Amino acid sequence: MLSIFDSGPAAPCPAPFNLAAHVLAHAQRLPDKVGLSVLGQEGSTDWTYAALESAVRGTGTGLLNAGFKAGDILLMRLDNDVEFPLAYLGAIAAGLVPVPTSSMLTAAEVAKMVAQLSPAAILRDARVACPEDTGLPVIDTAALADMRDLPPCDYAMGDPNRMAYIIYTSGTSGNPRAVMHAHRAIWARKMMHEGWYGLHENDRLMHAGAFNWTFTLGTGLMDPWSVGATALIPDAGVKTEELPALLARHGATIFAAAPGVYRKFLSHHPQLDLPDLRHGLAAGEKLSETIRDDWNTATGTRIFEAYGMSECSTFISGNPDTPARAGCLGKPQDGRCIAILDEGTGQPVPIGSEGVIAVHKSDPGLMLGYFGAEEDTRARFNGDWFITGDHGVMEEDFQIHYAGRGDDMMNAGGYRVSPLEVEATLIQHPQIREIGCTDIEVKQDARIIAAFYVADTDLDTAALNLWAAERLARYKQPRAWVRLDRLPTNPNGKLSRKALKPLFKT
C-alpha cells in the first residue's frame, strides 16, 4: 500500500465568483447578527454583518473612486485594528489585489516588496514602518475610514482562478516570496470547516492573534464570517494572560492560537473554567504533546492541530470527529489529495515509510505561483505534485507523523523564517566576517533564533540587537548572539546549521 490519500475532488468553486462576496454572503440573511466583536478589558466594540458588508463595499467604492482599476496591486501597511480586514476585503470586493503584510516589518524590508511588486498604491497607517520615498500614492487610515460610508460597490465577479491577493512567505532562497492566491482559495477553505474546526453558524470563535496576521485573517475572520458565525478578536492592548477571562466572559466556543500562546496561558492559569469552550485550534508550528495534555487537564477540552503553509493554507489536521492520534498531525482533509513522496523518484513511498509531504496540483487551495518568479514556482513542483519541503510518515489510517523539515527553515513564535534571509542581512554588519543562524529550543516548547558569528572580538549584544532591529522584523531578529572562531561546515565546505545547535549554551 502506497502513501497517498485521495478522497475524491472537492466540490468545484462556482463561477462567476468573488472571494469577498463569498465571505460576506450571510450579511443579507443575518444583517443584525454580530459578525465581529473586538474585545477589550472594559467591553467590546461590535460590528453587525450589515455594518461589516457596508464598510467593506464602501471601501471598495472609495478605492475605485481613487482611480484604481481591476487587477491593481495595493500594498497594505496597516496596524492591528479593524481597518485591516475591512481594507483587505474592500479591495478584493472591487477586483483589486491587496497584499497584507506584518506591521513588524522594517522600512527596508518593505522597500524590497515595493521594488518587486510595483504596487499601484500603499494603504498606510502612519504608525507602521514604510519607506517614505516610493513615489507611490498613499491612502491613509483617515481616508480609508471615510470610504466606509460611501455607497456600496458592486462585487467584481469573475473567473475563480484569477488572482485575488498576495501574501509573503520566507523561502529557502533567502528572499521572501510573494505568493499569489486565486479567489477560489476561500472556497477551498470549506474543507477546513469540518476537517479541522468543526465550525458552524452558532459558533463564537476567538483568535488570539493580531488582525494583520494571515493566520488571524483566515482562521479568525474569513472562515467564521463565511459560515455566519461570530469572530472574537482581542484588542491590541490585551495581554496573553488576560485572554482566559475574555474567553469566559464572551462565551467563546472555539479558541485559535499558535502553540506558544497556549504555553503562556498554562503558565499563568494551570486550571481554566471555560464552560462554553468546545475545543482549541493550533497552527503555525508543531504542537507539543506536553501542551496538548496540559490544556486537556486544565480545561477538559482538546486542541486540534493543523499543518499547512502559505502556499496552500492548512490541509492536514485533527478534528472533533477524527482527533489526531498521539504523535500525529492528523489526516488529510476530505477533498484533498496528499502523498508522501520519495524525493529521488517523486513517487509515493510505501505506507509507514518517511518521505516528503506533497499536495496534488489540482488542490483548489494551492497557490497560483510566486509573483515574478516562474523558475522558483516550477522548482516547487515534481510532476503533478507540489513539494512542501517537510517530511512525514503516513500510517494505514492516513494519519501523518511530522518528521521535520527537509531544509534549515526556522520556526520561532509561530513564524517560519528562512535563515538565509536573516544571514544575508546580518552579514552586512561591518564587524561580522561570517554568520550562521538557526532556531534553538531554550526551554520546553519555546524556541528562539540564535545568530553565530565570526568576528575579531566579542561584539556588544545590545548594539547588535539595535542594528538588527533597524533591518529585520521583530520575529526575524536573533534573541541570542554567539561568537565562534569558525563556523561548522559539512564535507563540502558548506555551513552546517544543524551543527550550530549544540554550540549554543543556555
N, C-alpha and C positions, 0 to 999 in steps of 0.2 A: 504494500500500500504506500502510495506516494504522499508527500506533504503538500496537499493542495486542498483548499476549501472553496467550493463553488455551490452556493445555494440557488443559483439562477439569477438572472439580471434583476436589478431594482426596477420599479415602475418608471417608465420614461417620463422625463420632465415635459410638462405641457408647453405648447408653443402657440402664439407668442407668449413671452414671459418676461417679468421684471422682478429682480430679487427683492426690492423694497416693497413692491406690491404684494408679493407673497408673504413677507414678514408681517405686514400690517393688514392682511386680508380680513382679520376678525374685527377691525375697527368699526365697520358698518353694522355688524351684528351685536357688538358689545361696546357701544360708544361710551357708556358711563362707567364701565369697569376700570379699576385702577390697573394700568399696564406696567407702571414703574413707580416704586417708592424709593426715594433717596433718603437713607436713614442716618439721622444724627442722634446724639445722646438726648437732645431736647425734643425730639419729634421727627416727623418725616415730611418731605415735600413730595406730593403725589401728582402723577400725570395719568389722566384717563386715556383710554385708547383713542378717543376722539381728539383729545389735545395733542397726543403724540403724532397722529396722522396729519393734523392740521399744521403742526410745526414743521414736520418733515416735508410735506408738499409745498408749504410756503417757502421753505428754504430752497427747494428745487426751483421755484419761480424766481426767487431772488438771484440765484446763480445764473439762470438763463438770461434774466434781465441785465446782468453784468456783462453779457456778451459771450459767455462760454457756450460751446456747442457740443453735441453728442460726440463722445469719444475723447474729449479733452481730459487731461490728467490734472488732478488737483492734489497737491501735497498737503497733508494735514499736520500742522504743528499746533495742536490744541492740548489743553491741560485735562486733568482728571475731573471733568464735570459733564453735565448732561449735554452740553453743546457738542461733545464728541460724537455720540451716536446720532444726534439729530442732523449734523452736517454730513456725516457718513451716508446715512440713508437718503438725505435730501439730494445729494449728488447723484446717487445711483438711481433714485426715482426719476431724475431729469435726464438720465442717459450719460452722465459724466462718470469719470473713473477716479474715485478717491484713493489716496494712499495713506492709510492710517499708520502713524509712527509713534514710537515711545517718546514721552516728554523727557526721558532721561538722556536722550542723545545730545551730544555736543554740537555746536555750530559747525565744527569741522566735519563731523560725520554727516550732518545734513547736507553740507555743501557737496559731498560726493554723490548723494542721492539726486540733488538738483542737476548736477552735471550729467548723470546717467539718464534721467527721465525727461529732462527738458519740459517740466510741467507748465501748464498754462497759467497757473497762479498758486499762491500759498495761502491756505486758511490758517490764520496766525493768532495765537494768544501771546501777548507781549511778555508774559511770564515764562514762556518756553523758548529755549535756545534756538536760534536760527541765524544763518548768515544774513548780513544786512545789505550786501552789495550784489544781490542776484539780478537786479533789474526787472524782476517779475512783479506783476500786480499782487497786492496783498489784501486779502479780505480779513478784517479784524473781527474780534468777537462782538463788538457793538453792532457792526453791520450784519453779522450773522443773526444776532438776536432780533434785529429789526425785520429780517426776512420772514421770521416765523408767522407774522401777522398778514402776510401777503396772500392773495387768492391762491388756491392750490394749483400746482402744475398737474398736467396730465402725466400719468405714468408712461414712461418711454418703453413701450412693449417691443419685443423683437426676438431674434434668434437666441434661445437659451445658451448657446455656445459662444456668444460674443463676450468680450471682456467686461467684467463688472467692477473689479477692484484689484489692487496690487498690495501685497504685504512683503515685508523684508524679512529675510532669514539669513543667519550667518552660514556660509557654505564652507566646505573643506578647502576651497581655493584660497580662503582668507579674505575674499571680498564679499560683503553682504550681497545676497542675490535678491533681485526683485521678482517675486513670484506672482504670475498673472493668473487670476481665477475668473471663471465664467459665471454668469448669472445662475447657471444650474447648480453651482456649489451649494446654495442654500437648500435646494430640493434634495440633494444627496444627503444632507444632514438629517433628513427624516429617518434614515436608517439608525441614527444615534438615539432617537427618542425612545425606542423600545430596547435597542441593542446596548444602551448604556444608561440613560437617565431613568427610564420608567416615568416619562414626563407626560402630564395630562393637563387639561384646561383648568382644573381646580387647584393646581399646584402653586405654591409661593416659593420660588427658587431664589435663594440668596447666594451671590457670588462675592467672594472676599476680595477680588482684585479690583484694580482701577479701571475706570471707563475706557481708558486709552490702551488697554492691554488686549490683544486679539483673543486671548482665552476668555476674558470677560465679555468682549464684544459678541462672540459666538455663543458660548455656553450660557453666559449670564443675561444676555439681552435678546439676540436674534431668535434663538430657539424657543425660549418661553413665549415671546410675542407671536411666533409663527403657529403656536397651538392655542393662543388665547389665555395663557397663564399670566401670573404677576411676577415681575422681576423685582428683586430687592437688592439694592446696591448701597453699601456703606458710604457715607460722606467722606471726603478726602481726609478729614481730621480725625476719623475714628481709628483707635489703636487696635491691634490684633487682639489683645487680651479683653477688649470691650465687646467683641463680636458675640460671645455666647449670650450676653444679656439681650442683644438686639435680635438674635435668632429666636429666643423665647418670647420676647415682647411682641414681635411681629408675626409670630406663628409660621415661621419658615418650615416648609415640608421637605425641601431638598437643599443641601448646602454644597457649594462647589468651591474648591481652593486647590492651590499647589500643596504638595506634601509638607513643605516647610511650615505652612500656616497651621496645619493640624498639629505638628510638633510643638509649636508655640502655644497653641490652645491648651494642649495637655500639660505643658509645663506650668501653666498658671491655674488650670482647672482640671485636676485629676478625676473629678466627678462632675457631670453636667446633667442638669434637669431640662431636657428639651422635649416636652410631651408631644409636640406636633411634628417633630422631625422623623421622616421615614428612613432616610439614608443620606450619606455623603457621596460626593464625586471627587475624584482626584485625577490630575493630569499634569504634564509639564516636566516631570522627572519620575524615576522609579519610586513607587511607594513601598516602604519597608514593611515587613511583617510585624515589626515592633509597633509602628504607628497604627497599623491596621488593627492589631489585637488590643492595644491600649484604648483606642477610640471605641471599640466594641464594648470594652469593660466600662468605660466612662459614660457611655450614652445608651448602650443596649442596641445600637444600630450599626449597620455595616458601612464601609466605604467601598464604592465600586470604582475601580481604576480603569483608565483608558490609555491606549497607546496610539500615537499618531504623529503628524509632523505638519509643518506649514504647507507643504506641497499637497496634502490630502486630508487635512484635519485628522480626526480620530477614526480608526477603523477596526481596532481590536479592543475588546472591553468585556468586563463582567457586568452583570445587570441583575435586578431583583429576581428575575425568573431563572437566570443561569449564572450564579455567582462564580467568580474565578476560584479555582482550587488553589490551595496554599502553594506559593511559589510561582503562580502563573499570572499572566496579564489578563487572561480571559480568552474568548474565542472571537474569530472574525464575525462582524455583524451580518445579519441576513441581508442579502443583496450584494455582498462583496464577493470578490474572487481574489483570494490571498494564497500565496505559496511560500514555501521555504526552499530556496534555490541553492544549488551548488555554484559557487562564484566562478569556478572554472568553466563548467559546461553550460551554465544557465538553465539547467533542467532541475525539476523538483527532486529533492533528496527523499530517501525513504522516511516514513514516519519514525520519529524518535531520534533522527539524526540532526545535527546542527547545520545551519546554513543561513543565508541572508534573507531577511523578510522582504517580500516583493508584493506589489499591488498590480493587478492587471490593468492594462492601459485603457480598458473600457469603463473603468470606475467613473461615475459621473461627478465625484468629488475631486478627482485628480486635476492638478493644475493644467493650464494651457501651455505653460512653459516659463522659462526665465526671460524677463524682458531684456531685449538686446543681446541675448547670449544663446544663440541657437546651438552652438557647439556644446556648451555646458548642458543644455537641455537634452541633446542626443546622448550625452555621456551618462545620463541617469537611467537610460533605458537599455535593457538587454532583450532584444526581440520584442515580445508582447508585454514585457514586464517592466514596471518602474521599480528601481532598486533603491531601497531605503538607506542602506549602509549599516543597519542594525542587524544583529544576529539573533536567531531564535531557534527553538525546537518545538515542533508540533506533535502533540500526542494523538492517540487514536480518536479521542472525543473532540479533536480540533482545538483544545486548549493549548495555548502557546506560552512556553517559558521564554523569558527575555534572557539572552546570553551576552549582552553588551554591545558596544559599538565596534564596528569594523575599522574605525579610524580613531583619531585622537580628540574628537569633539568634547568640549567641556560642558558640564551642567552644574550651575550654581544658582540656587534660589528659583528653580523652575525655568530658567532661560538657558537655551542651548547656544553656546558661544564657540566660535572657531578659534583655536589657539593661534592659528596663522594670522588672523586679523589683529589680535592683541599684540602678538610679537612684531608684526610689521609696524605698529605704532611705537612700541617701546624701544625698538632698536634705533629709533631716531634720536634718542636721548644722547647728548654729546659724550657722556662718560661711560656709556654701556657699549661694550665691544661685541658681546654675544648675548642672546636671550632665548629662553625656553619657558613655556607656560603649560601648566596642567591644573586640573582640579584635584583638591585634597579633601578627604573626609577628616575634619578636625575633631569631630565628636559624632556620636551615633546620629545618623540621618541629617548631618549638617556638613555641607561642602563649601569650600571657598576656592577662588582662583589664586594660585601662587605663581610668582614670577621668579625664575632662577636666572641670574645674570653673571656675566664675567666683566669685571672692571678692575682697575688698578688698586682701588681701596674700597672698603665698605662705604656705600652711599647713604646719605641721610634718608631714613624711611619717610619722614614727614614731607620732605621735599619731593621724593619720588611719588608719593601719593598725590600731592598737589599737581605735579607735572602730568600724571596720568589722568587726573580728574578734568584737566583742561582739554583733553583729547579723546577720552573714551566715556561712553555712557556708564553710569554707576555700576550696572550689572556686569560690565565687561572689565572693570578695574580690578587689579590684583588686591587682595587683602593681606598678602604676605610677600616679602621680598627676601630672597636668599642669594648671597654672593657665593659663587663657586670659582675654583681655579680654572676649571674647564667643564664644558657640558658633556654629558654622556652621549656616546654615539653607537650606532649599530655597526656590523661588519662592513657596511657600505659607506661608512663615514657620515651618515645622516643622524640628525638629532633623534635620540630615543626618549620620547616624553614619558613612556612607561617607567623608564629607569630614573626619572626625576622624583617620582613619588617617594621612594624610600629615603631620599636625601633630605626630606622635609622633617624637621624636628619641632614637635609641639612645645 
